[in-house]
Amino acid sequence: MTDLATPNLPSRDFDATIAFYAPLGFEVDWRDAGWLILARGDLQLEFFPYPDLDPATSSFGSCLRLDDIRPFYAAALAAGVPETMHGWPRLHPPKREAWGGIVGALIDPDGTLLRLIQNGD
């Protein structure tokens, strides 16, 4: 098995988290009352219950390093996640950063920042 790290992220409601991530290609890999694991290919996101989280003050985040950022971003747009600078959920379009990489962002309904990073760029 290859070494792997998976982010542990907050969820105010597991059912709502599943409903948000399903259109992005994530499926439930594990669920019980205290833990949720969603998988999309080799990507895994793990969630713990945090019912009192205020998304406006959340400082949780992770990077998703993707071989092709475009289909993931397109799926988020098709799922109705808006491109905007305020609120949540929301998307920030991928762009080439000063350091040369292509980076976008997805902020989920719990205020978690997922940086979308194009592998190899």
C-alpha positions as CSV (number, residue, x, y, z in Angstrom):
1,M,0.0,0.0,0.0
2,T,1.2,3.5,-0.8
3,D,1.6,6.0,2.1
4,L,-1.5,8.1,2.3
5,A,-2.7,11.1,4.3
6,T,-6.4,11.9,4.6
7,P,-7.8,15.2,6.0
8,N,-10.1,15.1,9.0
9,L,-12.7,17.7,8.4
10,P,-15.8,18.9,10.3
11,S,-19.4,18.1,9.4
12,R,-22.4,19.7,11.0
13,D,-24.6,17.0,9.5
14,F,-23.3,13.8,7.8
15,D,-26.4,13.5,5.5
16,A,-25.9,17.1,4.3
17,T,-22.2,16.4,3.8
18,I,-22.9,13.3,1.7
19,A,-25.5,15.2,-0.4
20,F,-23.0,18.0,-1.1
21,Y,-20.1,15.8,-2.1
22,A,-22.0,13.1,-4.0
23,P,-22.4,15.2,-7.2
24,L,-18.7,15.8,-7.1
25,G,-18.1,12.0,-7.5
26,F,-17.6,11.1,-3.8
27,E,-19.2,8.0,-2.4
28,V,-19.6,6.8,1.2
29,D,-16.7,4.4,2.0
30,W,-17.5,4.3,5.8
31,R,-20.1,5.7,8.1
32,D,-21.1,5.3,11.7
33,A,-22.3,7.8,14.3
34,G,-18.9,9.3,14.9
35,W,-17.1,9.1,11.6
36,L,-17.7,9.5,7.8
37,I,-15.3,8.6,5.0
38,L,-16.0,9.8,1.5
39,A,-14.0,8.5,-1.5
40,R,-13.6,9.6,-5.1
41,G,-11.0,7.3,-6.7
42,D,-7.9,7.7,-4.6
43,L,-9.1,10.8,-2.9
44,Q,-10.5,10.4,0.6
45,L,-12.1,12.9,2.9
46,E,-12.8,12.0,6.5
47,F,-15.4,13.8,8.5
48,F,-16.1,14.1,12.2
49,P,-19.3,15.4,13.8
50,Y,-19.2,19.1,14.7
51,P,-22.9,20.1,14.9
52,D,-22.1,23.5,16.5
53,L,-19.6,24.7,13.9
54,D,-20.0,28.2,12.7
55,P,-19.0,28.1,9.0
56,A,-18.2,31.8,9.1
57,T,-15.4,31.2,11.6
58,S,-14.2,27.8,10.4
59,S,-10.4,27.5,9.8
60,F,-10.4,23.9,8.5
61,G,-8.9,23.2,5.1
62,S,-7.0,20.8,2.9
63,C,-5.5,20.5,-0.5
64,L,-6.9,18.2,-3.2
65,R,-4.1,17.5,-5.7
66,L,-5.8,16.5,-8.9
67,D,-4.4,15.2,-12.2
68,D,-7.0,17.2,-14.1
69,I,-8.7,19.9,-12.2
70,R,-11.2,20.7,-15.0
71,P,-13.7,17.8,-14.6
72,F,-13.8,18.2,-10.8
73,Y,-14.5,21.9,-11.2
74,A,-17.1,21.3,-13.9
75,A,-18.9,18.8,-11.6
76,A,-19.0,21.4,-8.8
77,L,-20.4,24.0,-11.2
78,A,-23.0,21.5,-12.6
79,A,-24.0,20.7,-9.0
80,G,-24.9,24.4,-8.5
81,V,-21.9,25.5,-6.4
82,P,-21.7,29.2,-7.3
83,E,-18.5,31.1,-8.3
84,T,-18.5,33.9,-5.8
85,M,-16.2,35.6,-3.3
86,H,-18.6,35.4,-0.4
87,G,-20.7,32.8,1.5
88,W,-20.6,29.1,1.3
89,P,-20.6,26.8,-0.4
90,R,-18.7,28.5,-3.2
91,L,-16.0,28.1,-5.9
92,H,-13.0,30.1,-6.9
93,P,-12.0,29.4,-10.5
94,P,-8.6,27.8,-11.2
95,K,-5.9,30.2,-12.2
96,R,-2.2,30.1,-12.7
97,E,-0.5,31.4,-9.5
98,A,2.7,33.4,-9.4
99,W,4.7,30.3,-8.4
100,G,3.5,28.6,-11.7
101,G,0.9,26.2,-10.4
102,I,-2.8,26.1,-11.3
103,V,-5.0,26.5,-8.2
104,G,-8.7,26.9,-7.6
105,A,-10.8,26.5,-4.4
106,L,-14.0,24.9,-3.2
107,I,-15.5,26.0,0.1
108,D,-18.0,23.5,1.4
109,P,-21.3,24.1,3.3
110,D,-19.4,23.9,6.6
111,G,-16.9,26.6,5.6
112,T,-14.0,24.1,4.9
113,L,-11.5,25.4,2.3
114,L,-10.4,22.7,-0.2
115,R,-7.7,24.1,-2.4
116,L,-7.8,22.4,-5.8
117,I,-4.3,22.0,-7.1
118,Q,-3.5,20.8,-10.6
119,N,-0.8,18.1,-10.5
120,G,2.2,18.7,-12.7
121,D,1.6,22.4,-13.3
